[in-house]
Amino acid sequence: MATGITNTYPQNFGRYILTSKIAMGGMAEIFRAKSFGAEGFEKVVVIKRILPHFSEDEGFVTMFKDEARVAGHLTHANVVQVFDFDEIDQLFYIAMEYVEGRDLKRVLDVGAKYGKPLSIAQSILVMIETSKGLDYAHKRVIDGSPLNIIHRDVSPHNVMVSFSGEVKIMDFGIAKAASRSTKTRVGTVKGKCAYMSPEQARGKTLDPRSDLFALGVCLWEMLTGKRLFVGETDFETLNNVLKAEVPPPSELNPEVPKELDAIVLRSLARDCNDRQKDVGQFVNELNRWYFGAVPDPDVVNLGGYMQDLFADEIVQLRADVANESAMMEAARKGGATLAGQRKPGTGSNPAARQFGGDDERTMALPDAAMPADGDRTMALPDAMAYLRSKSQVAIEAAHLPPPPAAKSNTGLIVGIGVAAAVAICIAALVVLAKKDDSPAPAVAAAVAPAEKPKLKFFVKAPGAAEIMVDGKTECMSKDTCEVAVEAGKHKVIAKNADGQGVDQEVDVAKGGESVELKVPELKKKVEQPTAVAAVAGNAFVKVTPEHAMVTVNGQPVALVGGNGKIANAKTGDTVKIEAKAEGHKTEVVDKMITKDNEVFDIKLEKEKDAVAVGANPDKPKDPPAAGPGKLTVSAKPWAKVSIKGKDYGLTPQTISLPAGKYTVTLVKNSVTKTAGASVKAGGSSSVSVDMTAE
């Protein structure tokens, strides 16, 4: 296949000029580009282009078309727009909206790094705007027919926050639409594990409430600053998703209001029928809280927050754009004609439009590789990172051949994209720049600026899992790392496998120097007391009498009919079980769990009467117990507890009450249940309610 692909920029691509390569993925590559029209019209876009060998794969091309068609139907202020889909020289591409900002994952990471996390109000505003775009996509109707779009990959990576405070959801690359051409097989799981709904993780049929669950995960993580379901492996993460055990955000961040706890927990209900009816209702609930709690929206100032957080990057971005403008101007002065403009005699034939003639000068830029991050998606280098220093690129002469005529593809069929393509789309939209109105600096067309020499030095850090220089990872799992840097001071960090590190500032004056860092020793792992391997399992306790109170390792166990499950039980664990009941002897069992589904059966012995064989009948009896008793209230999966109109918070709760009979009220979202309880003076009792049952 003759593609005419070069590694020099600017370069022609149909009616676009590719100004720089942003990223290269496994299936496509991403470019910043410009389109031109009459009277100086100019627009910056992002081009996502299939790699040549994938253009010959009919299945992949069909998926790529599906992605373009699904996103092409969406025009909303909170959705990144797709402008164009076509084929140039047998290479399919999508042209997308160019957003000047950063993805939400980057915003959260940088905010945490510098101690400037999003406020609660800012987090809610981001979620409201994101949800508006998603609700629009869910309800989009074309010619009277609903598209029934489900995103299926909602995560912080796929939400853009602009430097002016706009919020847009993007990348419907694996979205499911009713009329798509590529059907997902039953049982197929797509999307990022940590943001899947339980039904998506099981490969079940999905509806928009699956995306609602993913929105709930994003909001929970924004409010707490913690990851919700992520585990050490994908299997562990999926297992956490399937269990969907979610603590209220206020337990991790006391500043979160209880009203938000209820909204977030409802969106994260394991059963989709217990969630809000749709994303629109979720938006309404958040709006009611937001406008009640934030009387002055200007205080939130999301745009100001972004400009402050990324101030240095914005300054560099302006310089990069000015440098790019200089390149374009130099090409124009060299006799180049941009796409969309006509040279005398060329007419309107796209094949006759080319960038530059024999005197054209362009900058050769290295391809940008895009590494994978922990969420199985692609991470993007900073925007315009390869244009940042004019002293590090050479201006070289290049003769670009005229591109062949563009082939129009009108046979688009609706369908579903693939997760790898999603990752690349994420990267494309993170590249952000706005044309600088100041005059572009002059660029010498024939003379390359002097390049600063690189000096090699060595970092010795025995036991290091990661060695970083000036914030960039240079080596992984190496005791000695060779690094090339410019002369001057550099910060070196060496970390062990636990993430504990040591840093040192190094002044590199000449090549061949070395620095040695002592990496902290790893914490010793606690050995299992026996040879029984610790594996996932279940363990239960059964106690007689049924009203007994049971604790395992000091934590109360909810009992139903005297039966209860031991939380987080693993085969090989040793558990200390204490059971006690009024009128019975307390019993303590300290044993190891030796098998899955093991049951610890405890029968409490009744206390003997005061007057028994050998007892002194004249000895006075112990006085009856006095004072309050304790009531332990638990619910599955959780509930808000109140007794006689007084709120006691979320289950589980152990409450001190005067002796007597009580009615306990439990509320979980729209479900309300009551249970009777009896409290004896000095005694302990418990009540447990299943809030999932009708």
RAWO-V981892 format. One record per run of one state. SS is the DSSP state (a for helix, b for strand, c for the rest). FROM is the first residue (numbers start at 1). LEN is the number of residues. If there is no record, write none. Layout:
((SS:FROM:LEN) (SS:FROM:LEN))
//
This chain:
((c:1:7) (b:8:2) (c:10:1) (b:11:3) (c:14:2) (b:16:9) (c:25:3) (b:28:9) (c:37:1) (a:38:3) (c:41:1) (b:42:9) (c:51:1) (a:52:3) (c:55:3) (a:58:15) (c:73:6) (b:79:1) (c:80:2) (b:82:7) (c:89:2) (b:91:6) (c:97:4) (b:101:3) (a:104:10) (c:114:6) (a:120:19) (c:139:2) (b:141:2) (c:143:2) (b:145:2) (c:147:3) (b:150:1) (c:151:5) (a:156:3) (b:159:4) (c:163:4) (b:167:3) (c:170:6) (b:176:1) (c:177:16) (a:193:3) (c:196:2) (a:198:4) (c:202:6) (a:208:17) (c:225:9) (a:234:10) (c:244:5) (a:249:4) (c:253:5) (a:258:10) (c:268:4) (a:272:3) (c:275:4) (a:279:15) (c:294:3) (a:297:3) (c:300:2) (a:302:8) (c:310:1) (a:311:23) (c:334:16) (a:350:3) (c:353:8) (b:361:4) (c:365:4) (b:369:1) (c:370:2) (b:372:1) (c:373:5) (b:378:1) (c:379:6) (a:385:3) (c:388:2) (a:390:3) (c:393:2) (b:395:3) (c:398:8) (b:406:2) (c:408:11) (a:419:12) (c:431:24) (b:455:6) (c:461:5) (b:466:4) (c:470:2) (b:472:5) (c:477:3) (b:480:6) (c:486:2) (b:488:8) (c:496:5) (b:501:8) (c:509:4) (b:513:4) (c:517:18) (b:535:2) (c:537:2) (b:539:6) (c:545:4) (b:549:4) (c:553:2) (b:555:2) (c:557:3) (b:560:1) (c:561:2) (b:563:3) (c:566:4) (b:570:2) (c:572:2) (b:574:7) (c:581:3) (b:584:1) (c:585:2) (b:587:6) (c:593:5) (b:598:6) (c:604:2) (b:606:1) (c:607:22) (b:629:8) (c:637:3) (b:640:4) (c:644:2) (b:646:5) (c:651:2) (b:653:5) (c:658:2) (b:660:9) (c:669:2) (b:671:9) (c:680:4) (b:684:7) (c:691:4))
//
